[in-house]
């Protein structure tokens, strides 16, 4: 019995040594990086997640292009503004693929925009661009009009609290999701609509799951994890709910067709009909469902999280909040509805919004890319199929491009004359062929909602609360810890001034 145990131990040890040597051989031409262990690679070093701060520290050791191993899969990490822009822009075509992880594949089946490749991805993205462009050109019921209408409802929601403490994430998420809901379904949803609220809960759970330890474990050991109980089983229940919800909305559109397309569902149904005889068309119901889900997941969570951080920073930095309000009061007349064009006359407000996006850093590492053909970059040969990780945090906090990268400083976007200036290292929406499709929509929505809120309210801590947690919750999207604030109507504050 003892001899059998020794033989088994020797066999396992030999197997581990062979796998270790295999990893070393596979990585001989890859960029440098920490030594991987058999089976788990560098997951132990990475604490089973691709944390942006850990990757920044590794870049200091191994350089701005280095390799980490997720299990026995190599990931090439690009760090710092120059390296990331070289990868995403100079080699944008070569790094335009999207790796399909086991979780994402089970969720999307390679459909839609976010997690698709090749001809299907190009057609779906082209449609998405066309839809947003046409919507942006509409003056009435168009994108900006929808956002302004939702801003009005958001202000009413805050006003109803009469200065009492509240969790701002709830009305903000509802408002942002309603903008997206109006774009894809053609109508807004009441805060009392339980089905819509359950949809938001499901979307939040799905987005959050992919950045958890369970999500990483599922992608690393999919066959095993499918048989193990845990929240990864629950997430697919939520996925199915979102899919069923979208299918029901599509059926409603088919049963009640409109004379003129007014939302994404209408436009896509028309596109399916238009291209039904084209053998190369990928416009079908399965792609349509996933495209709608992509819009719901991508825009609702990222925009609402940015605004959630925005309110927190205004509480933490009251002098910044006051300066924004002074500018808004000086430039906009009281009855004026905030328009995106107003940003040109509000340089400080615009700078604060950009600094919120930089400092909040909600995209963190950024979505992975995949090399579509053998490519040489900075002396390294990156073979087709290799996964690329652009560490966006290393760009947004690159000390070579930001005067005070670790501080919240709106002056990063202002010149000496107080005029707004751009910064080449501002890449919160990523860059290149896979740049965020909804970038312009996000810019408009964040500006209008933020400016509208700051005109109407001053945000401060509830009575008896002396500080707010500025740390973050790490996940697919970087979230602030739950907090409560008081939204004080500004007419009250102005009335009290001597």
Number of C-alpha atoms within 10 A of each C-alpha: 6 7 8 9 10 11 12 12 12 12 12 12 12 12 13 15 14 13 16 19 14 13 21 16 11 13 18 9 12 20 21 16 20 15 16 23 21 20 17 17 21 24 21 13 17 17 11 19 20 20 17 22 14 13 23 21 12 21 20 10 13 14 19 21 24 22 26 28 24 22 20 21 18 21 20 24 27 29 29 26 26 15 22 26 23 16 27 23 19 14 18 19 16 21 27 24 26 24 20 21 15 16 21 17 15 12 18 22 16 20 22 28 27 24 21 23 21 11 12 19 21 15 18 23 19 13 19 20 14 13 16 19 14 11 19 17 11 12 10 11 17 18 23 23 16 19 26 21 15 24 25 15 15 20 20 12 17 23 16 9 13 12 18 15 18 16 13 21 19 13 19 25 22 24 28 28 26 25 29 26 22 22 25 23 21 19 15 19 17 12 14 8 10 11 12 20 16 15 21 20 13 21 23 16 17 22 18 19 20 21 18 17 14 16 24 20 19 20 20 22 13 16 11 10 17 12 9 12 9 11 12 20 13 13 22 17 13 19 20 13 17 26 18 13 17 21 17 12 16 19 11 12 16 13 9 9 12 10 7 9 14 18 20 25 23 20 16 24 19 15 15 17 11 12 14 14 9 10 7 11 16 21 23 15 14 16 22 23 23 23 25 25 22 18 22 23 20 17 22 25 21 21 21 24 22 26 25 23 25 21 23 24 21 20 20 18 12 14 11 19 20 14 14 23 22 15 16 22 12 11 12 15 10 11 6 7 15 22 18 16 11 18 18 12 15 19 19 25 27 24 24 25 22 22 22 23 24 26 21 25 23 27 23 24 25 19 19 20 25 22 22 20 16 13 15 12 14 10 8 12 13 22 16 15 16 20 22 25 25 28 29 31 27 25 29 27 23 20 14 13 17 19 13 14 17 12 11 17 19 20 19 21 22 19 11 7 6 12 16 21 13 12 13 11 21 21 20 23 19 22 18 18 16 22 17 16 20 15 14 13 18 19 14 18 27 22 21 22 23 19 24 20 20 22 20 18 21 24 23 20 18 16 10 6 10 7 10 16 11 12 10 15 11 18 21 21 22 21 23 20 15 13 16 17 22 22 26 20 20 16 12 11 11 9 8 8 6 4
